[in-house]
C-alpha cells in the first residue's frame, strides 16, 4: 500500500506526500529486516526536509532514520 502511495505522490509531484509515503514504506522495509532499503528511500528527501520541511517533518525524518 505504501509503495502505491509513493508512486501516486511521485506522479502528482507533491514532495510532502512523497516524503510521508516514503517514510511509511521505509518503516515497513525496516520491519522486514531491509532497513538499508528504507534508509535509501527516505534519504532522497533529506535535502528537501532540511530546506523546506517543517519541524515536525524534520523530527519524523530523523526519528525514522534512527529506527531504520
Secondary structure as a PSIPRED ss2 file (coil, helix, strand):
# PSIPRED VFORMAT (PSIPRED V4.0)

   1 X C   1.000  0.000  0.000
   2 X H   0.000  1.000  0.000
   3 X H   0.000  1.000  0.000
   4 X H   0.000  1.000  0.000
   5 X H   0.000  1.000  0.000
   6 X H   0.000  1.000  0.000
   7 X H   0.000  1.000  0.000
   8 X H   0.000  1.000  0.000
   9 X H   0.000  1.000  0.000
  10 X H   0.000  1.000  0.000
  11 X H   0.000  1.000  0.000
  12 X H   0.000  1.000  0.000
  13 X C   1.000  0.000  0.000
  14 X C   1.000  0.000  0.000
  15 X H   0.000  1.000  0.000
  16 X H   0.000  1.000  0.000
  17 X H   0.000  1.000  0.000
  18 X H   0.000  1.000  0.000
  19 X H   0.000  1.000  0.000
  20 X H   0.000  1.000  0.000
  21 X H   0.000  1.000  0.000
  22 X H   0.000  1.000  0.000
  23 X H   0.000  1.000  0.000
  24 X H   0.000  1.000  0.000
  25 X H   0.000  1.000  0.000
  26 X H   0.000  1.000  0.000
  27 X H   0.000  1.000  0.000
  28 X H   0.000  1.000  0.000
  29 X H   0.000  1.000  0.000
  30 X H   0.000  1.000  0.000
  31 X H   0.000  1.000  0.000
  32 X C   1.000  0.000  0.000
  33 X C   1.000  0.000  0.000
  34 X C   1.000  0.000  0.000
  35 X H   0.000  1.000  0.000
  36 X H   0.000  1.000  0.000
  37 X H   0.000  1.000  0.000
  38 X H   0.000  1.000  0.000
  39 X H   0.000  1.000  0.000
  40 X H   0.000  1.000  0.000
  41 X H   0.000  1.000  0.000
  42 X H   0.000  1.000  0.000
  43 X H   0.000  1.000  0.000
  44 X C   1.000  0.000  0.000
  45 X C   1.000  0.000  0.000
  46 X H   0.000  1.000  0.000
  47 X H   0.000  1.000  0.000
  48 X H   0.000  1.000  0.000
  49 X H   0.000  1.000  0.000
  50 X H   0.000  1.000  0.000
  51 X H   0.000  1.000  0.000
  52 X H   0.000  1.000  0.000
  53 X C   1.000  0.000  0.000
  54 X C   1.000  0.000  0.000
  55 X H   0.000  1.000  0.000
  56 X H   0.000  1.000  0.000
  57 X H   0.000  1.000  0.000
  58 X H   0.000  1.000  0.000
  59 X H   0.000  1.000  0.000
  60 X H   0.000  1.000  0.000
  61 X H   0.000  1.000  0.000
  62 X H   0.000  1.000  0.000
  63 X H   0.000  1.000  0.000
  64 X H   0.000  1.000  0.000
  65 X H   0.000  1.000  0.000
  66 X H   0.000  1.000  0.000
  67 X H   0.000  1.000  0.000
  68 X C   1.000  0.000  0.000
